[in-house]
Amino acid sequence: MQIKTDVIATPNSLDQRVAGVDEVGRGALFGPVVAAAVILTETAEVYLAQAGVTDSKQLSAAERLQLVKQIQAVALDYQIGMASVREIDRLNILQASLLAMRRAIDRLNPKPDFCLVDGNQRIPNLIIPQQPLIKGDQKSVAIAAASILAKVWRDQLIVRLASKYPGYDLAANKGYGTTKHRLGLQQLGASSQHRLSFSPCRFP
């Protein structure tokens, strides 16, 4: 599905910098939740829409890798933020996801004037004006670009961690609760990077 660049109205001033923000890894059992924030010019949005930027879940791994290079080449800025397993267990996954988003936004330079946030939740303690957008990765090129950046960054992190935490099939499942992953949990127990607040990671 190709995103139409006129689907959503953004702030009227052409001088305003709009950041798209999205997170990945919310439903995983292992590893941090990761967010990306990206600022695109209007020209870059049109270019990336034509290149095929859309919701990362609708793209293959190879397509995402190719699009990451194109996003990075034309973005005014892009940044990654994350919340650790400990923060997920302490705060809950929703609040940790919002925290990761805020961290990504806080790292942007230049600072955005407005943020489009995937989902239906506002980011707490964000002083920049924001608009939550349900299914934003299907409606906003900037959010879709952020979803791709976050997905590729997190997948690469989990692949690196897979050699340190063998037995859970992490390179294949990227931390999500597949049959092999759950079998590994039953046989080995949870590692230090598993989310103990998620019931499949807890054992009597």
N, CA and C atoms as a LAMMPS dump frame, in Angstrom:
ITEM: TIMESTEP
0
ITEM: NUMBER OF ATOMS
612
ITEM: BOX BOUNDS ff ff ff
-5.0000000000000000e+02 5.0000000000000000e+02
-5.0000000000000000e+02 5.0000000000000000e+02
-5.0000000000000000e+02 5.0000000000000000e+02
ITEM: ATOMS id mol type element x y z
1 1 1 N 0.842 -1.194 0
2 1 2 C 0 0 0
3 1 3 C 0.877 1.243 0
4 2 1 N 0.643 2.141 -0.928
5 2 2 C 1.412 3.371 -0.979
6 2 3 C 0.668 4.456 -0.231
7 3 1 N 1.396 5.218 0.569
8 3 2 C 0.796 6.296 1.33
9 3 3 C 0.593 7.5 0.43
10 4 1 N -0.58 8.078 0.513
11 4 2 C -0.822 9.33 -0.185
12 4 3 C -0.335 10.47 0.695
13 5 1 N 0.444 11.371 0.124
14 5 2 C 1.047 12.414 0.933
15 5 3 C 0.044 13.465 1.387
16 6 1 N -1.166 13.424 0.874
17 6 2 C -2.157 14.414 1.303
18 6 3 C -3.212 13.808 2.233
19 7 1 N -2.932 12.633 2.782
20 7 2 C -3.927 11.966 3.629
21 7 3 C -4.182 12.751 4.893
22 8 1 N -3.148 13.335 5.478
23 8 2 C -3.299 14.017 6.753
24 8 3 C -2.833 15.453 6.638
25 9 1 N -3.563 16.329 7.289
26 9 2 C -3.166 17.725 7.321
27 9 3 C -2.106 17.912 8.401
28 10 1 N -1.019 18.586 8.06
29 10 2 C 0.02 18.923 9.012
30 10 3 C -0.026 20.425 9.241
31 11 1 N 0.728 20.953 10.206
32 11 2 C 0.685 22.398 10.463
33 11 3 C 0.843 23.208 9.184
34 12 1 N 0.14 24.346 9.145
35 12 2 C 0.005 25.096 7.901
36 12 3 C 1.309 25.736 7.428
37 13 1 N 2.132 26.19 8.376
38 13 2 C 3.34 26.907 7.984
39 13 3 C 4.356 25.972 7.338
40 14 1 N 4.836 26.363 6.182
41 14 2 C 5.841 25.559 5.503
42 14 3 C 7.165 25.583 6.26
43 15 1 N 7.324 26.562 7.162
44 15 2 C 8.56 26.664 7.935
45 15 3 C 8.578 25.699 9.111
46 16 1 N 7.454 25.1 9.439
47 16 2 C 7.405 24.216 10.597
48 16 3 C 8 22.846 10.276
49 17 1 N 8.773 22.364 11.219
50 17 2 C 9.38 21.033 11.092
51 17 3 C 8.501 20.016 11.816
52 18 1 N 8.027 19.018 11.075
53 18 2 C 7.132 18.006 11.629
54 18 3 C 7.887 16.689 11.763
55 19 1 N 7.853 16.114 12.953
56 19 2 C 8.495 14.82 13.198
57 19 3 C 7.435 13.724 13.208
58 20 1 N 7.731 12.61 12.571
59 20 2 C 6.921 11.404 12.69
60 20 3 C 7.576 10.471 13.689
61 21 1 N 6.773 9.847 14.547
62 21 2 C 7.316 9.021 15.631
63 21 3 C 6.563 7.699 15.688
64 22 1 N 7.316 6.595 15.823
65 22 2 C 6.699 5.279 15.951
66 22 3 C 7.61 4.388 16.781
67 23 1 N 7.05 3.294 17.303
68 23 2 C 7.827 2.345 18.097
69 23 3 C 7.615 0.932 17.58
70 24 1 N 8.556 0.054 17.923
71 24 2 C 8.442 -1.368 17.598
72 24 3 C 8.886 -2.187 18.805
73 25 1 N 8.437 -3.425 18.823
74 25 2 C 8.836 -4.335 19.9
75 25 3 C 7.91 -4.346 21.083
76 26 1 N 6.76 -3.739 20.926
77 26 2 C 5.838 -3.651 22.053
78 26 3 C 5.336 -5.028 22.492
79 27 1 N 5.106 -5.921 21.543
80 27 2 C 4.56 -7.23 21.881
81 27 3 C 5.6 -8.314 22.081
82 28 1 N 6.876 -7.959 22
83 28 2 C 7.936 -8.956 22.149
84 28 3 C 8.082 -9.393 23.604
85 29 1 N 8.684 -10.56 23.798
86 29 2 C 8.962 -11.067 25.147
87 29 3 C 10.378 -10.732 25.589
88 30 1 N 11.229 -10.375 24.648
89 30 2 C 12.663 -10.209 24.892
90 30 3 C 13.128 -8.876 24.334
91 31 1 N 13.984 -8.192 25.077
92 31 2 C 14.64 -7.007 24.564
93 31 3 C 13.872 -5.717 24.779
94 32 1 N 14.53 -4.599 24.488
95 32 2 C 13.912 -3.295 24.714
96 32 3 C 12.815 -2.989 23.706
97 33 1 N 12.027 -1.979 24.031
98 33 2 C 11.122 -1.386 23.051
99 33 3 C 11.872 -0.216 22.432
100 34 1 N 11.782 -0.083 21.116
101 34 2 C 12.587 0.888 20.376
102 34 3 C 11.682 1.821 19.584
103 35 1 N 12.013 3.101 19.625
104 35 2 C 11.255 4.108 18.873
105 35 3 C 12.196 4.859 17.946
106 36 1 N 11.626 5.397 16.896
107 36 2 C 12.373 6.285 16.004
108 36 3 C 11.557 7.542 15.771
109 37 1 N 12.262 8.646 15.597
110 37 2 C 11.64 9.917 15.225
111 37 3 C 12.377 10.436 14.004
112 38 1 N 11.638 10.946 13.049
113 38 2 C 12.255 11.405 11.801
114 38 3 C 11.581 12.687 11.334
115 39 1 N 12.382 13.625 10.88
116 39 2 C 11.88 14.879 10.31
117 39 3 C 12.15 14.853 8.809
118 40 1 N 11.092 15.048 8.033
119 40 2 C 11.207 15.042 6.579
120 40 3 C 10.726 16.373 6.012
121 41 1 N 11.391 16.831 4.984
122 41 2 C 10.857 17.965 4.228
123 41 3 C 9.695 17.476 3.372
124 42 1 N 8.947 18.413 2.837
125 42 2 C 7.83 18.039 1.961
126 42 3 C 8.34 17.297 0.725
127 43 1 N 9.459 17.755 0.195
128 43 2 C 10.048 17.088 -0.972
129 43 3 C 10.463 15.665 -0.639
130 44 1 N 11.061 15.478 0.543
131 44 2 C 11.489 14.147 0.964
132 44 3 C 10.294 13.22 1.151
133 45 1 N 9.188 13.752 1.672
134 45 2 C 7.979 12.931 1.85
135 45 3 C 7.478 12.414 0.508
136 46 1 N 7.431 13.274 -0.478
137 46 2 C 6.971 12.858 -1.805
138 46 3 C 7.906 11.802 -2.384
139 47 1 N 9.199 12.031 -2.261
140 47 2 C 10.195 11.083 -2.778
141 47 3 C 10.055 9.72 -2.105
142 48 1 N 9.927 9.71 -0.765
143 48 2 C 9.858 8.449 -0.038
144 48 3 C 8.54 7.719 -0.279
145 49 1 N 7.456 8.468 -0.444
146 49 2 C 6.184 7.823 -0.778
147 49 3 C 6.286 7.116 -2.122
148 50 1 N 6.929 7.771 -3.074
149 50 2 C 7.109 7.162 -4.393
150 50 3 C 8.065 5.967 -4.334
151 51 1 N 8.999 5.997 -3.377
152 51 2 C 9.962 4.902 -3.229
153 51 3 C 9.342 3.671 -2.573
154 52 1 N 8.151 3.854 -1.984
155 52 2 C 7.468 2.716 -1.389
156 52 3 C 7.436 2.688 0.122
157 53 1 N 7.791 3.808 0.766
158 53 2 C 7.738 3.859 2.23
159 53 3 C 6.297 3.714 2.703
160 54 1 N 6.086 2.739 3.583
161 54 2 C 4.777 2.491 4.166
162 54 3 C 4.989 1.786 5.502
163 55 1 N 3.914 1.377 6.135
164 55 2 C 3.983 0.642 7.394
165 55 3 C 5.012 -0.485 7.289
166 56 1 N 5.97 -0.511 8.221
167 56 2 C 7.074 -1.485 8.134
168 56 3 C 6.583 -2.924 8.127
169 57 1 N 5.425 -3.185 8.737
170 57 2 C 4.895 -4.557 8.8
171 57 3 C 4.46 -5.062 7.431
172 58 1 N 4.257 -4.154 6.488
173 58 2 C 3.832 -4.548 5.15
174 58 3 C 5.011 -4.746 4.197
175 59 1 N 6.232 -4.619 4.719
176 59 2 C 7.424 -4.709 3.884
177 59 3 C 8.256 -5.918 4.273
178 60 1 N 8.99 -6.449 3.327
179 60 2 C 9.92 -7.536 3.623
180 60 3 C 11.164 -6.961 4.29
181 61 1 N 11.972 -7.833 4.89
182 61 2 C 13.211 -7.389 5.526
183 61 3 C 14.133 -6.713 4.519
184 62 1 N 14.216 -7.265 3.324
185 62 2 C 15.071 -6.683 2.291
186 62 3 C 14.565 -5.304 1.865
187 63 1 N 13.25 -5.166 1.736
188 63 2 C 12.683 -3.867 1.366
189 63 3 C 12.949 -2.835 2.454
190 64 1 N 12.816 -3.239 3.706
191 64 2 C 13.08 -2.3 4.802
192 64 3 C 14.533 -1.832 4.793
193 65 1 N 15.459 -2.756 4.584
194 65 2 C 16.878 -2.387 4.558
195 65 3 C 17.177 -1.38 3.45
196 66 1 N 16.582 -1.579 2.295
197 66 2 C 16.794 -0.656 1.185
198 66 3 C 16.197 0.708 1.491
199 67 1 N 15.006 0.716 2.066
200 67 2 C 14.326 1.978 2.354
201 67 3 C 15.007 2.745 3.479
202 68 1 N 15.615 2.037 4.441
203 68 2 C 16.343 2.723 5.509
204 68 3 C 17.415 3.631 4.917
205 69 1 N 18.145 3.13 3.934
206 69 2 C 19.209 3.93 3.311
207 69 3 C 18.629 5.187 2.657
208 70 1 N 17.478 5.026 2.008
209 70 2 C 16.86 6.166 1.339
210 70 3 C 16.317 7.174 2.352
211 71 1 N 15.734 6.682 3.438
212 71 2 C 15.231 7.574 4.489
213 71 3 C 16.374 8.361 5.106
214 72 1 N 17.452 7.67 5.445
215 72 2 C 18.594 8.324 6.072
216 72 3 C 19.228 9.355 5.142
217 73 1 N 19.17 9.101 3.841
218 73 2 C 19.799 10.008 2.874
219 73 3 C 19.047 11.331 2.743
220 74 1 N 17.723 11.311 2.94
221 74 2 C 16.933 12.521 2.665
222 74 3 C 16.332 13.156 3.917
223 75 1 N 16.385 12.489 5.054
224 75 2 C 15.774 13.044 6.272
225 75 3 C 16.551 14.266 6.752
226 76 1 N 15.816 15.235 7.267
227 76 2 C 16.452 16.388 7.896
228 76 3 C 17.19 15.931 9.152
229 77 1 N 16.581 15.024 9.891
230 77 2 C 17.246 14.321 10.989
231 77 3 C 16.414 13.101 11.35
232 78 1 N 17.071 12.122 11.977
233 78 2 C 16.373 10.942 12.493
234 78 3 C 17.135 10.461 13.717
235 79 1 N 16.403 9.964 14.703
236 79 2 C 17.025 9.504 15.938
237 79 3 C 16.284 8.291 16.473
238 80 1 N 17.016 7.495 17.243
239 80 2 C 16.464 6.311 17.9
240 80 3 C 16.391 6.56 19.408
241 81 1 N 15.334 6.071 20.023
242 81 2 C 15.226 6.068 21.477
243 81 3 C 14.738 4.697 21.902
244 82 1 N 15.086 4.287 23.104
245 82 2 C 14.594 2.992 23.562
246 82 3 C 14.329 3.015 25.056
247 83 1 N 13.568 2.038 25.501
248 83 2 C 13.338 1.812 26.925
249 83 3 C 13.744 0.378 27.216
250 84 1 N 14.491 0.191 28.28
251 84 2 C 15.078 -1.105 28.605
252 84 3 C 14.041 -2.081 29.146
253 85 1 N 14.452 -3.333 29.235
254 85 2 C 13.594 -4.37 29.823
255 85 3 C 13.223 -4.004 31.255
256 86 1 N 14.184 -3.488 32.013
257 86 2 C 13.885 -3.091 33.395
258 86 3 C 12.831 -1.984 33.437
259 87 1 N 12.945 -1.024 32.508
260 87 2 C 11.957 0.056 32.47
261 87 3 C 10.593 -0.467 32.051
262 88 1 N 10.565 -1.419 31.117
263 88 2 C 9.298 -2.031 30.712
264 88 3 C 8.637 -2.709 31.91
265 89 1 N 9.418 -3.48 32.661
266 89 2 C 8.867 -4.201 33.809
267 89 3 C 8.432 -3.242 34.921
268 90 1 N 9.14 -2.122 35.056
269 90 2 C 8.81 -1.176 36.135
270 90 3 C 7.639 -0.273 35.779
271 91 1 N 7.592 0.185 34.538
272 91 2 C 6.604 1.191 34.143
273 91 3 C 5.337 0.6 33.528
274 92 1 N 5.443 -0.515 32.854
275 92 2 C 4.495 -1.213 31.969
276 92 3 C 4.844 -0.87 30.525
277 93 1 N 4.418 -1.712 29.618
278 93 2 C 4.883 -1.606 28.24
279 93 3 C 4.38 -0.336 27.544
280 94 1 N 3.17 0.112 27.864
281 94 2 C 2.663 1.333 27.24
282 94 3 C 3.516 2.528 27.632
283 95 1 N 3.741 2.704 28.922
284 95 2 C 4.513 3.862 29.376
285 95 3 C 5.958 3.787 28.905
286 96 1 N 6.509 2.586 28.854
287 96 2 C 7.874 2.428 28.348
288 96 3 C 7.955 2.785 26.864
289 97 1 N 6.93 2.417 26.096
290 97 2 C 6.89 2.762 24.674
291 97 3 C 6.851 4.273 24.477
292 98 1 N 6.03 4.948 25.274
293 98 2 C 5.93 6.403 25.182
294 98 3 C 7.237 7.069 25.609
295 99 1 N 7.902 6.481 26.602
296 99 2 C 9.196 6.996 27.04
297 99 3 C 10.234 6.867 25.925
298 100 1 N 10.257 5.724 25.244
299 100 2 C 11.184 5.534 24.131
300 100 3 C 10.918 6.564 23.032
301 101 1 N 9.652 6.832 22.757
302 101 2 C 9.309 7.838 21.752
303 101 3 C 9.829 9.211 22.161
304 102 1 N 9.618 9.576 23.428
305 102 2 C 10.071 10.891 23.883
306 102 3 C 11.594 11.006 23.791
307 103 1 N 12.291 9.935 24.114
308 103 2 C 13.757 9.96 24.017
309 103 3 C 14.223 10.164 22.586
310 104 1 N 13.543 9.523 21.64
311 104 2 C 13.9 9.715 20.232
312 104 3 C 13.673 11.159 19.81
313 105 1 N 12.541 11.721 20.197
314 105 2 C 12.225 13.114 19.841
315 105 3 C 13.224 14.074 20.475
316 106 1 N 13.568 13.83 21.743
317 106 2 C 14.473 14.729 22.463
318 106 3 C 15.852 14.797 21.813
319 107 1 N 16.239 13.761 21.066
320 107 2 C 17.565 13.733 20.443
321 107 3 C 17.592 14.446 19.089
322 108 1 N 16.436 14.768 18.548
323 108 2 C 16.4 15.376 17.217
324 108 3 C 17.079 16.738 17.201
325 109 1 N 17.791 17.008 16.135
326 109 2 C 18.427 18.296 15.917
327 109 3 C 18.421 18.583 14.415
328 110 1 N 17.664 19.559 13.965
329 110 2 C 16.947 20.569 14.751
330 110 3 C 15.716 19.995 15.448
331 111 1 N 15.24 20.725 16.448
332 111 2 C 14.054 20.3 17.172
333 111 3 C 12.815 20.483 16.292
334 112 1 N 11.886 19.529 16.336
335 112 2 C 10.651 19.706 15.569
336 112 3 C 9.721 20.726 16.227
337 113 1 N 8.847 21.286 15.414
338 113 2 C 7.823 22.194 15.932
339 113 3 C 6.533 21.459 16.253
340 114 1 N 6.414 20.238 15.728
341 114 2 C 5.161 19.488 15.848
342 114 3 C 5.487 18.01 15.664
343 115 1 N 4.78 17.146 16.403
344 115 2 C 5.028 15.706 16.302
345 115 3 C 3.75 14.956 15.95
346 116 1 N 3.853 14.068 14.972
347 116 2 C 2.788 13.123 14.656
348 116 3 C 3.18 11.784 15.274
349 117 1 N 2.329 11.292 16.168
350 117 2 C 2.659 10.121 16.981
351 117 3 C 1.746 8.964 16.602
352 118 1 N 2.337 7.836 16.234
353 118 2 C 1.521 6.67 15.877
354 118 3 C 0.746 6.176 17.1
355 119 1 N -0.533 5.889 16.907
356 119 2 C -1.345 5.345 17.987
357 119 3 C -2.367 6.343 18.496
358 120 1 N -2.935 6.03 19.66
359 120 2 C -3.987 6.881 20.226
360 120 3 C -3.59 7.519 21.549
361 121 1 N -2.291 7.458 21.878
362 121 2 C -1.811 7.991 23.149
363 121 3 C -0.908 9.199 22.931
364 122 1 N -1.062 10.194 23.795
365 122 2 C -0.15 11.332 23.793
366 122 3 C 1.102 10.979 24.589
367 123 1 N 2.227 11.536 24.194
368 123 2 C 3.493 11.296 24.893
369 123 3 C 3.563 12.215 26.106
370 124 1 N 3.67 11.655 27.313
371 124 2 C 3.714 12.5 28.518
372 124 3 C 4.968 13.37 28.545
373 125 1 N 4.821 14.548 29.13
374 125 2 C 5.948 15.457 29.39
375 125 3 C 6.664 15.9 28.12
376 126 1 N 5.944 15.928 27.021
377 126 2 C 6.51 16.42 25.768
378 126 3 C 6.054 17.86 25.578
379 127 1 N 6.999 18.776 25.537
380 127 2 C 6.621 20.194 25.467
381 127 3 C 6.283 20.62 24.038
382 128 1 N 6.624 19.799 23.068
383 128 2 C 6.326 20.096 21.666
384 128 3 C 4.879 19.705 21.373
385 129 1 N 4.118 20.521 20.645
386 129 2 C 2.758 20.131 20.266
387 129 3 C 2.759 18.79 19.537
388 130 1 N 1.746 17.972 19.816
389 130 2 C 1.714 16.627 19.244
390 130 3 C 0.299 16.23 18.866
391 131 1 N 0.209 15.302 17.946
392 131 2 C -1.086 14.757 17.525
393 131 3 C -0.967 13.242 17.398
394 132 1 N -1.634 12.484 18.268
395 132 2 C -1.68 11.029 18.075
396 132 3 C -2.477 10.71 16.817
397 133 1 N -2.072 9.673 16.117
398 133 2 C -2.717 9.322 14.855
399 133 3 C -2.859 7.802 14.777
400 134 1 N -4.082 7.312 14.927
401 134 2 C -4.331 5.876 14.856
402 134 3 C -3.99 5.367 13.458
403 135 1 N -3.257 4.252 13.42
404 135 2 C -2.746 3.702 12.156
405 135 3 C -1.955 4.757 11.391
406 136 1 N -1.191 5.533 12.141
407 136 2 C -0.417 6.617 11.543
408 136 3 C 0.608 6.139 10.539
409 137 1 N 1.114 4.899 10.733
410 137 2 C 2.117 4.393 9.794
411 137 3 C 1.514 4.061 8.443
412 138 1 N 0.18 4.122 8.327
413 138 2 C -0.481 3.947 7.043
414 138 3 C -0.991 5.273 6.47
415 139 1 N -0.845 6.351 7.251
416 139 2 C -1.4 7.643 6.849
417 139 3 C -0.351 8.743 6.686
418 140 1 N 0.767 8.604 7.369
419 140 2 C 1.799 9.631 7.356
420 140 3 C 3.12 9.026 6.889
421 141 1 N 3.737 9.649 5.9
422 141 2 C 5.026 9.162 5.398
423 141 3 C 6.082 9.245 6.498
424 142 1 N 6.057 10.325 7.285
425 142 2 C 7.058 10.492 8.338
426 142 3 C 6.935 9.4 9.398
427 143 1 N 5.709 9.062 9.791
428 143 2 C 5.521 7.99 10.766
429 143 3 C 5.938 6.655 10.165
430 144 1 N 5.575 6.407 8.914
431 144 2 C 5.973 5.16 8.255
432 144 3 C 7.493 5.048 8.184
433 145 1 N 8.154 6.154 7.87
434 145 2 C 9.62 6.146 7.831
435 145 3 C 10.189 5.825 9.21
436 146 1 N 9.593 6.398 10.248
437 146 2 C 10.037 6.107 11.612
438 146 3 C 9.828 4.636 11.952
439 147 1 N 8.723 4.06 11.498
440 147 2 C 8.455 2.652 11.79
441 147 3 C 9.508 1.749 11.145
442 148 1 N 9.962 2.116 9.959
443 148 2 C 10.988 1.327 9.264
444 148 3 C 12.332 1.461 9.975
445 149 1 N 12.707 2.683 10.329
446 149 2 C 13.973 2.896 11.03
447 149 3 C 14.007 2.133 12.346
448 150 1 N 12.923 2.212 13.106
449 150 2 C 12.875 1.545 14.409
450 150 3 C 12.914 0.027 14.254
451 151 1 N 12.181 -0.494 13.276
452 151 2 C 12.122 -1.94 13.061
453 151 3 C 13.495 -2.498 12.677
454 152 1 N 14.175 -1.854 11.745
455 152 2 C 15.479 -2.341 11.298
456 152 3 C 16.495 -2.241 12.435
457 153 1 N 16.484 -1.131 13.163
458 153 2 C 17.44 -0.947 14.26
459 153 3 C 17.225 -2.01 15.333
460 154 1 N 15.978 -2.252 15.703
461 154 2 C 15.714 -3.239 16.756
462 154 3 C 16.031 -4.658 16.277
463 155 1 N 15.64 -4.983 15.064
464 155 2 C 15.938 -6.325 14.541
465 155 3 C 17.441 -6.593 14.56
466 156 1 N 18.232 -5.613 14.154
467 156 2 C 19.679 -5.789 14.134
468 156 3 C 20.232 -5.96 15.546
469 157 1 N 19.661 -5.231 16.506
470 157 2 C 20.072 -5.384 17.907
471 157 3 C 19.783 -6.795 18.41
472 158 1 N 18.592 -7.308 18.129
473 158 2 C 18.22 -8.635 18.626
474 158 3 C 19.079 -9.719 17.98
475 159 1 N 19.411 -9.552 16.715
476 159 2 C 20.294 -10.523 16.048
477 159 3 C 21.659 -10.536 16.733
478 160 1 N 22.162 -9.36 17.1
479 160 2 C 23.448 -9.307 17.819
480 160 3 C 23.342 -9.978 19.19
481 161 1 N 22.229 -9.799 19.866
482 161 2 C 22.041 -10.388 21.195
483 161 3 C 21.81 -11.897 21.131
484 162 1 N 21.397 -12.396 19.978
485 162 2 C 21.062 -13.824 19.854
486 162 3 C 22.239 -14.723 20.198
487 163 1 N 23.448 -14.299 19.853
488 163 2 C 24.62 -15.136 20.153
489 163 3 C 24.943 -15.137 21.642
490 164 1 N 24.551 -14.077 22.328
491 164 2 C 24.794 -13.99 23.775
492 164 3 C 23.744 -14.76 24.564
493 165 1 N 22.567 -14.889 23.973
494 165 2 C 21.458 -15.587 24.639
495 165 3 C 20.941 -16.698 23.723
496 166 1 N 21.712 -17.786 23.58
497 166 2 C 21.291 -18.875 22.69
498 166 3 C 20.156 -19.688 23.308
499 167 1 N 19.474 -20.425 22.448
500 167 2 C 18.439 -21.325 22.931
501 167 3 C 17.029 -20.804 22.803
502 168 1 N 16.886 -19.533 22.385
503 168 2 C 15.543 -18.942 22.256
504 168 3 C 15.167 -18.658 20.799
505 169 1 N 16.039 -18.982 19.857
506 169 2 C 15.788 -18.757 18.428
507 169 3 C 15.569 -17.269 18.122
508 170 1 N 16.322 -16.417 18.805
509 170 2 C 16.096 -14.972 18.714
510 170 3 C 16.39 -14.395 17.336
511 171 1 N 17.394 -14.941 16.652
512 171 2 C 17.724 -14.407 15.33
513 171 3 C 16.551 -14.542 14.375
514 172 1 N 15.754 -15.572 14.577
515 172 2 C 14.59 -15.79 13.712
516 172 3 C 13.363 -15.04 14.195
517 173 1 N 13.123 -15.047 15.509
518 173 2 C 11.849 -14.49 16.003
519 173 3 C 11.94 -13.043 16.467
520 174 1 N 13.165 -12.493 16.541
521 174 2 C 13.391 -11.096 16.947
522 174 3 C 12.789 -10.774 18.323
523 175 1 N 12.687 -11.802 19.158
524 175 2 C 12.207 -11.582 20.523
525 175 3 C 10.73 -11.823 20.727
526 176 1 N 10.012 -12.115 19.656
527 176 2 C 8.567 -12.353 19.781
528 176 3 C 8.307 -13.809 20.206
529 177 1 N 7.102 -14.058 20.692
530 177 2 C 6.796 -15.316 21.364
531 177 3 C 6.428 -16.46 20.444
532 178 1 N 7.325 -16.858 19.588
533 178 2 C 7.079 -18.006 18.724
534 178 3 C 7.127 -19.299 19.539
535 179 1 N 6.754 -20.396 18.895
536 179 2 C 6.771 -21.693 19.571
537 179 3 C 8.17 -22.041 20.065
538 180 1 N 9.191 -21.836 19.222
539 180 2 C 10.562 -22.148 19.625
540 180 3 C 11.025 -21.263 20.777
541 181 1 N 10.618 -19.998 20.744
542 181 2 C 11.004 -19.077 21.811
543 181 3 C 10.379 -19.519 23.144
544 182 1 N 9.107 -19.866 23.112
545 182 2 C 8.43 -20.295 24.338
546 182 3 C 8.996 -21.622 24.85
547 183 1 N 9.384 -22.493 23.929
548 183 2 C 10.009 -23.754 24.328
549 183 3 C 11.343 -23.48 25.023
550 184 1 N 12.103 -22.538 24.476
551 184 2 C 13.357 -22.151 25.11
552 184 3 C 13.144 -21.605 26.512
553 185 1 N 12.1 -20.818 26.684
554 185 2 C 11.776 -20.288 28.014
555 185 3 C 11.449 -21.421 28.99
556 186 1 N 10.707 -22.402 28.515
557 186 2 C 10.359 -23.539 29.377
558 186 3 C 11.59 -24.344 29.772
559 187 1 N 12.525 -24.478 28.838
560 187 2 C 13.712 -25.306 29.085
561 187 3 C 14.813 -24.562 29.838
562 188 1 N 14.997 -23.274 29.537
563 188 2 C 16.118 -22.516 30.079
564 188 3 C 15.719 -21.486 31.134
565 189 1 N 14.431 -21.175 31.171
566 189 2 C 14.006 -20.064 32.013
567 189 3 C 14.272 -18.738 31.309
568 190 1 N 13.943 -17.663 31.977
569 190 2 C 14.099 -16.33 31.387
570 190 3 C 15.524 -15.818 31.559
571 191 1 N 16.003 -15.098 30.553
572 191 2 C 17.319 -14.45 30.626
573 191 3 C 17.149 -13.057 31.233
574 192 1 N 18.256 -12.361 31.387
575 192 2 C 18.209 -11.001 31.941
576 192 3 C 17.566 -10.008 30.984
577 193 1 N 17.37 -10.405 29.725
578 193 2 C 16.744 -9.52 28.743
579 193 3 C 15.293 -9.903 28.449
580 194 1 N 14.75 -10.821 29.217
581 194 2 C 13.334 -11.152 29.072
582 194 3 C 12.474 -10.251 29.966
583 195 1 N 11.268 -9.996 29.505
584 195 2 C 10.348 -9.108 30.212
585 195 3 C 9.552 -9.93 31.227
586 196 1 N 9.945 -9.852 32.485
587 196 2 C 9.313 -10.685 33.505
588 196 3 C 7.893 -10.238 33.819
589 197 1 N 7.525 -9.034 33.4
590 197 2 C 6.144 -8.583 33.578
591 197 3 C 5.208 -9.191 32.539
592 198 1 N 5.77 -9.894 31.544
593 198 2 C 4.967 -10.587 30.535
594 198 3 C 4.798 -12.037 30.994
595 199 1 N 3.573 -12.51 31.044
596 199 2 C 3.287 -13.808 31.658
597 199 3 C 4.061 -14.989 31.053
598 200 1 N 4.334 -15.044 29.73
599 200 2 C 5.093 -16.199 29.225
600 200 3 C 6.517 -16.283 29.774
601 201 1 N 7.014 -15.201 30.339
602 201 2 C 8.384 -15.194 30.879
603 201 3 C 8.431 -15.55 32.365
604 202 1 N 7.279 -15.734 32.98
605 202 2 C 7.235 -16.034 34.402
606 202 3 C 6.939 -17.506 34.624
607 203 1 N 7.652 -18.083 35.572
608 203 2 C 7.45 -19.499 35.908
609 203 3 C 7.355 -19.637 37.419
610 204 1 N 6.618 -20.618 37.89
611 204 2 C 6.482 -20.819 39.331
612 204 3 C 7.843 -21.078 39.972
